[in-house]
Amino acid sequence: MQPHQVSIAFQTDKALSAYGPLAAQAEAYGFDGVTVYNDMLYQPAWLPLLEIARATRRVRIGPAAVNPFTCHPINLAANSALIDEASGGRAYLGLARGGWLDFVGLHPPAPVTALREAFACVRHLLHRSKEPLVGSIFPLAGGDSLRWTIERPEIPFLLGSWGEKTLAACLPFISEVKIGGSANPNAAAWMRGLIDERAGVKGRQSSEIGVVVGAVTVVDEDAHAARALARREVALYLPIVAALDPTVAIEPDRLAGMQAAASRYDFDGAARFISDELLARFAFAGSPEEVAEQTAEIFAAGASRVEFGTPHGLTAESGLRLLGERVLALLR
């Protein structure tokens, strides 16, 4: 993997015909990758990724991330193989426990084991092995395999997680770890340290595993307006992510106020508890120069890739343009 890659992520809430042109524009600007989310209640990632595969020639593409509870590993393997074929070998697969599973009554009892077994199951299927695969959650009986030619059985895997136990369990399979919802250099350094500490125990070289940092991004010439929008966007998940980041301490009253407002879907109310300093740990927000400076600090802390998440700007069009024309230029 090249050092210091920059990717852009799109939410799957658009007309299907929109993804190809957006990805082609991102590729033309010089982004290294195009990611789509796979969040609950939004479109599944696979058809947008197919449109992106057909419209691009260079960028890495993939979902970040899919959970194995609503999409079984046999479907993960099959869809990933098809996206990889359509893109000429540019796909990766991101897996995570996933959020909002309680909306569909899912309460995974052993998510760490499930993620480890899901990676193993997908790899087994991509290799078209007919051997049985032992597992407590995702076993394979053996005797058969996927019934078409898989062009690249070693599709790279990304793990979306903040968990030390999850990281340790999945290290044998992954090429990247994404700490989502973060723009915090200290968190990037913390995750880099965990990988450096644990990789050798799992038979991996630490340099083989990258750290990805991605979060809500709002860039605009009006930095104040950019931060105001980012506060509201980040209010949905900051109370959750803040509890995961061991490098951030938030006053109990501030956190309780955010959580109470967010639970009422009062994101404007929750945003009022988010200071500029706190916002800078959980979102990329401000002028192009400020966002470029944030990104450079994260690279300096040990991240190998930074991913700019939606909504990108005060409008999606202006955000993509400023990220592509200004932020990337400043970084490179």
C-alpha positions as CSV (number, residue, x, y, z in Angstrom):
1,M,0.0,0.0,0.0
2,Q,1.3,3.5,-0.9
3,P,1.8,5.7,2.2
4,H,-0.5,8.7,2.7
5,Q,-3.4,7.8,0.6
6,V,-6.5,10.0,0.5
7,S,-10.0,8.6,-0.3
8,I,-13.5,10.0,-0.4
9,A,-16.6,8.3,0.9
10,F,-20.2,8.6,-0.3
11,Q,-23.4,7.8,1.6
12,T,-25.7,5.5,-0.3
13,D,-28.7,7.9,-0.5
14,K,-28.5,8.9,-4.1
15,A,-30.0,8.0,-7.4
16,L,-28.2,5.0,-8.8
17,S,-27.1,6.9,-11.8
18,A,-25.2,9.5,-9.6
19,Y,-22.5,7.3,-8.3
20,G,-20.5,6.7,-11.5
21,P,-20.1,10.5,-12.4
22,L,-19.3,11.3,-8.7
23,A,-16.6,8.6,-8.6
24,A,-15.2,9.6,-12.0
25,Q,-14.9,13.2,-10.8
26,A,-13.1,12.1,-7.6
27,E,-10.7,10.0,-9.7
28,A,-10.0,12.9,-12.0
29,Y,-9.2,15.1,-9.0
30,G,-6.6,12.6,-7.9
31,F,-8.2,10.7,-5.0
32,D,-6.7,7.3,-4.3
33,G,-9.9,5.6,-3.4
34,V,-13.7,5.9,-3.5
35,T,-15.6,4.2,-0.6
36,V,-19.4,3.8,-0.1
37,Y,-21.0,3.3,3.2
38,N,-23.4,0.5,4.0
39,D,-25.3,2.0,6.9
40,M,-28.6,0.6,8.1
41,L,-31.7,2.0,6.3
42,Y,-29.6,3.3,3.4
43,Q,-29.1,1.5,0.0
44,P,-26.9,-1.6,0.1
45,A,-23.4,-0.8,-1.1
46,W,-23.1,-3.3,-4.0
47,L,-25.0,-1.7,-6.8
48,P,-23.4,1.8,-6.2
49,L,-20.0,0.1,-6.2
50,L,-20.8,-1.6,-9.5
51,E,-21.6,1.8,-11.0
52,I,-18.3,3.2,-9.5
53,A,-16.3,0.2,-10.9
54,R,-17.6,0.8,-14.4
55,A,-17.0,4.6,-14.3
56,T,-13.4,4.5,-13.0
57,R,-10.1,3.1,-14.0
58,R,-7.6,3.7,-11.2
59,V,-9.1,4.2,-7.7
60,R,-9.5,1.5,-5.1
61,I,-13.1,0.9,-4.3
62,G,-15.0,-0.9,-1.6
63,P,-17.6,-0.7,1.2
64,A,-16.7,0.6,4.6
65,A,-18.2,-1.3,6.1
66,V,-20.6,-4.2,5.8
67,N,-21.7,-6.2,8.8
68,P,-21.9,-10.0,8.6
69,F,-25.2,-10.2,10.5
70,T,-27.4,-8.7,7.8
71,C,-25.2,-9.9,4.9
72,H,-23.9,-13.5,5.4
73,P,-20.3,-14.2,4.4
74,I,-21.4,-16.2,1.4
75,N,-23.0,-13.0,0.0
76,L,-20.1,-10.9,1.1
77,A,-17.7,-13.2,-0.8
78,A,-19.8,-13.3,-3.9
79,N,-20.5,-9.6,-4.1
80,S,-16.9,-8.7,-3.4
81,A,-15.7,-11.0,-6.1
82,L,-18.1,-9.5,-8.7
83,I,-17.1,-5.9,-7.8
84,D,-13.5,-6.9,-8.0
85,E,-14.0,-8.4,-11.4
86,A,-15.9,-5.4,-12.7
87,S,-13.2,-3.0,-11.5
88,G,-10.3,-5.0,-12.8
89,G,-8.9,-6.0,-9.4
90,R,-9.4,-2.8,-7.5
91,A,-11.8,-3.8,-4.8
92,Y,-11.5,-4.3,-1.1
93,L,-14.0,-5.5,1.5
94,G,-14.6,-3.7,4.7
95,L,-16.3,-5.5,7.6
96,A,-17.5,-4.1,10.9
97,R,-19.9,-5.1,13.7
98,G,-22.2,-2.3,12.4
99,G,-24.5,0.1,14.1
100,W,-28.3,0.3,14.7
101,L,-28.7,-3.5,14.6
102,D,-31.3,-3.3,17.3
103,F,-33.6,-1.7,14.7
104,V,-34.0,-5.1,13.2
105,G,-33.9,-7.0,16.5
106,L,-30.3,-8.2,16.1
107,H,-28.1,-8.4,19.2
108,P,-25.0,-10.4,18.3
109,P,-23.8,-12.3,21.4
110,A,-20.2,-12.8,20.2
111,P,-19.3,-10.0,17.7
112,V,-15.5,-10.5,18.0
113,T,-15.8,-14.1,17.1
114,A,-18.3,-13.4,14.4
115,L,-16.0,-10.9,12.7
116,R,-13.0,-13.2,12.9
117,E,-15.1,-16.1,11.5
118,A,-16.6,-13.9,8.8
119,F,-13.2,-12.9,7.5
120,A,-12.1,-16.6,7.5
121,C,-15.3,-17.7,5.8
122,V,-15.1,-15.1,3.0
123,R,-11.4,-16.0,2.4
124,H,-12.3,-19.7,2.3
125,L,-15.0,-19.1,-0.2
126,L,-13.0,-16.8,-2.4
127,H,-10.3,-19.5,-2.6
128,R,-13.1,-21.9,-3.7
129,S,-12.0,-24.4,-1.2
130,K,-14.1,-27.5,-0.9
131,E,-12.8,-28.4,2.6
132,P,-15.0,-27.9,5.6
133,L,-14.6,-24.8,7.6
134,V,-15.1,-25.1,11.4
135,G,-16.8,-22.2,13.0
136,S,-19.3,-21.6,15.8
137,I,-21.1,-18.8,13.9
138,F,-20.1,-19.1,10.2
139,P,-19.2,-22.8,9.5
140,L,-19.0,-24.3,6.0
141,A,-19.9,-27.9,5.5
142,G,-17.5,-28.4,2.7
143,G,-17.8,-30.6,-0.4
144,D,-18.7,-27.7,-2.7
145,S,-17.5,-24.2,-3.5
146,L,-18.5,-21.0,-5.3
147,R,-19.4,-22.2,-8.8
148,W,-17.6,-19.6,-11.0
149,T,-14.1,-18.5,-11.5
150,I,-12.9,-16.0,-8.9
151,E,-10.3,-13.7,-10.5
152,R,-8.6,-12.6,-7.3
153,P,-9.1,-14.7,-4.2
154,E,-6.9,-12.4,-2.1
155,I,-9.1,-9.4,-2.1
156,P,-7.8,-7.0,0.6
157,F,-9.8,-6.8,3.8
158,L,-10.4,-3.8,6.0
159,L,-11.6,-4.0,9.6
160,G,-13.8,-1.2,11.0
161,S,-13.3,-1.2,14.7
162,W,-11.9,0.6,17.8
163,G,-11.8,-2.6,19.8
164,E,-8.5,-4.1,21.0
165,K,-9.9,-7.6,21.2
166,T,-11.5,-7.3,17.8
167,L,-8.2,-6.1,16.3
168,A,-6.2,-9.0,17.8
169,A,-8.7,-11.5,16.6
170,C,-8.8,-10.2,13.0
171,L,-5.2,-9.3,12.5
172,P,-4.4,-12.5,10.5
173,F,-6.8,-11.5,7.8
174,I,-6.7,-7.7,7.3
175,S,-4.6,-5.1,5.4
176,E,-6.2,-2.0,7.1
177,V,-8.0,-0.9,10.2
178,K,-10.4,2.0,10.0
179,I,-11.3,4.0,13.1
180,G,-14.5,5.6,11.9
181,G,-16.0,8.8,13.1
182,S,-12.5,10.2,14.0
183,A,-10.3,13.1,12.9
184,N,-8.1,12.7,15.9
185,P,-4.3,12.4,15.4
186,N,-4.0,10.9,18.9
187,A,-6.4,8.2,18.0
188,A,-4.4,7.4,14.9
189,A,-1.2,7.1,16.9
190,W,-2.9,4.9,19.5
191,M,-4.2,2.5,16.8
192,R,-0.8,2.5,15.1
193,G,0.8,1.5,18.4
194,L,-1.7,-1.3,19.0
195,I,-1.0,-2.8,15.6
196,D,2.8,-2.4,16.1
197,E,2.5,-4.2,19.4
198,R,0.2,-7.1,18.3
199,A,1.0,-7.8,14.7
200,G,4.1,-9.9,15.3
201,V,2.2,-12.1,17.8
202,K,-0.3,-12.9,14.9
203,G,2.5,-13.6,12.4
204,R,2.1,-10.3,10.5
205,Q,4.5,-7.5,9.7
206,S,3.2,-4.3,11.2
207,S,4.0,-2.4,8.0
208,E,1.5,-4.6,6.1
209,I,-1.4,-3.2,8.0
210,G,-2.5,0.4,7.5
211,V,-4.5,2.8,9.7
212,V,-7.4,4.6,8.1
213,V,-9.0,7.6,9.8
214,G,-12.3,8.8,8.4
215,A,-15.0,11.2,9.5
216,V,-17.7,13.7,8.6
217,T,-16.1,16.3,6.4
218,V,-17.4,19.9,5.7
219,V,-15.0,22.2,3.8
220,D,-15.9,25.7,2.7
221,E,-14.3,29.1,2.3
222,D,-16.6,30.2,5.1
223,A,-14.9,28.2,7.9
224,H,-17.5,29.2,10.5
225,A,-20.4,27.9,8.4
226,A,-18.5,24.7,7.7
227,R,-18.0,24.0,11.4
228,A,-21.6,24.9,12.1
229,L,-22.9,22.2,9.7
230,A,-20.2,19.7,10.8
231,R,-21.4,20.0,14.4
232,R,-24.9,19.0,13.4
233,E,-23.7,16.2,11.2
234,V,-21.4,14.8,13.8
235,A,-23.9,15.0,16.6
236,L,-25.5,11.8,15.4
237,Y,-22.5,9.6,16.3
238,L,-20.2,11.7,18.5
239,P,-21.8,10.4,21.8
240,I,-21.0,6.9,20.6
241,V,-17.5,7.4,19.2
242,A,-16.4,9.6,22.1
243,A,-16.9,6.6,24.4
244,L,-14.6,4.5,22.1
245,D,-11.7,6.9,21.8
246,P,-9.4,6.3,24.7
247,T,-7.4,9.5,24.0
248,V,-10.4,11.9,24.5
249,A,-11.9,12.9,27.8
250,I,-15.3,14.7,27.7
251,E,-16.8,16.4,30.8
252,P,-19.7,14.1,32.0
253,D,-22.2,16.9,31.9
254,R,-21.3,17.8,28.3
255,L,-21.5,14.2,27.2
256,A,-24.8,13.6,29.0
257,G,-26.3,16.7,27.4
258,M,-25.2,15.5,23.9
259,Q,-26.6,12.0,24.5
260,A,-29.9,13.3,25.8
261,A,-30.4,15.6,22.8
262,A,-29.3,13.0,20.3
263,S,-31.7,10.4,21.8
264,R,-34.5,12.8,21.0
265,Y,-33.2,13.3,17.5
266,D,-32.5,16.9,18.4
267,F,-29.2,17.2,16.6
268,D,-29.2,21.0,16.7
269,G,-29.5,20.8,20.5
270,A,-26.7,18.2,20.6
271,A,-24.5,20.4,18.4
272,R,-24.5,23.1,21.1
273,F,-22.5,20.9,23.4
274,I,-19.7,20.5,20.7
275,S,-16.9,23.0,21.0
276,D,-14.4,23.8,18.2
277,E,-11.7,21.8,20.0
278,L,-14.0,18.8,20.4
279,L,-15.3,19.0,16.9
280,A,-11.7,18.9,15.5
281,R,-11.3,15.5,17.1
282,F,-14.4,14.0,15.4
283,A,-14.8,15.8,12.0
284,F,-12.8,17.5,9.3
285,A,-14.3,21.0,9.2
286,G,-13.3,24.5,8.1
287,S,-11.5,26.1,5.3
288,P,-9.5,24.1,2.7
289,E,-6.3,25.2,4.5
290,E,-7.6,24.1,7.9
291,V,-8.8,20.7,6.6
292,A,-5.4,20.1,4.9
293,E,-3.6,20.9,8.1
294,Q,-5.8,18.5,10.1
295,T,-5.1,15.8,7.5
296,A,-1.4,16.4,7.6
297,E,-1.4,16.0,11.4
298,I,-3.1,12.7,11.1
299,F,-0.6,11.4,8.6
300,A,2.2,12.6,10.9
301,A,0.6,10.6,13.7
302,G,0.9,7.3,11.8
303,A,-2.2,7.0,9.6
304,S,-1.7,5.6,6.1
305,R,-5.0,6.8,4.7
306,V,-7.5,9.6,5.5
307,E,-11.0,9.3,4.2
308,F,-13.2,12.3,3.8
309,G,-16.8,11.4,4.6
310,T,-20.1,13.1,3.7
311,P,-21.5,15.7,3.4
312,H,-18.1,17.1,2.1
313,G,-19.3,20.8,2.0
314,L,-22.2,23.2,2.5
315,T,-23.3,21.5,-0.8
316,A,-22.0,18.2,-2.0
317,E,-20.8,19.7,-5.2
318,S,-18.8,22.6,-3.6
319,G,-17.3,20.2,-1.0
320,L,-16.1,17.7,-3.6
321,R,-14.6,20.5,-5.7
322,L,-12.8,22.2,-2.8
323,L,-11.5,18.8,-1.5
324,G,-10.3,17.9,-5.0
325,E,-8.9,21.2,-6.2
326,R,-7.7,22.8,-3.0
327,V,-7.2,20.2,-0.1
328,L,-5.5,17.6,-2.3
329,A,-3.2,20.2,-3.8
330,L,-2.2,21.5,-0.4
331,L,-1.4,17.9,0.8
332,R,0.6,17.0,-2.3
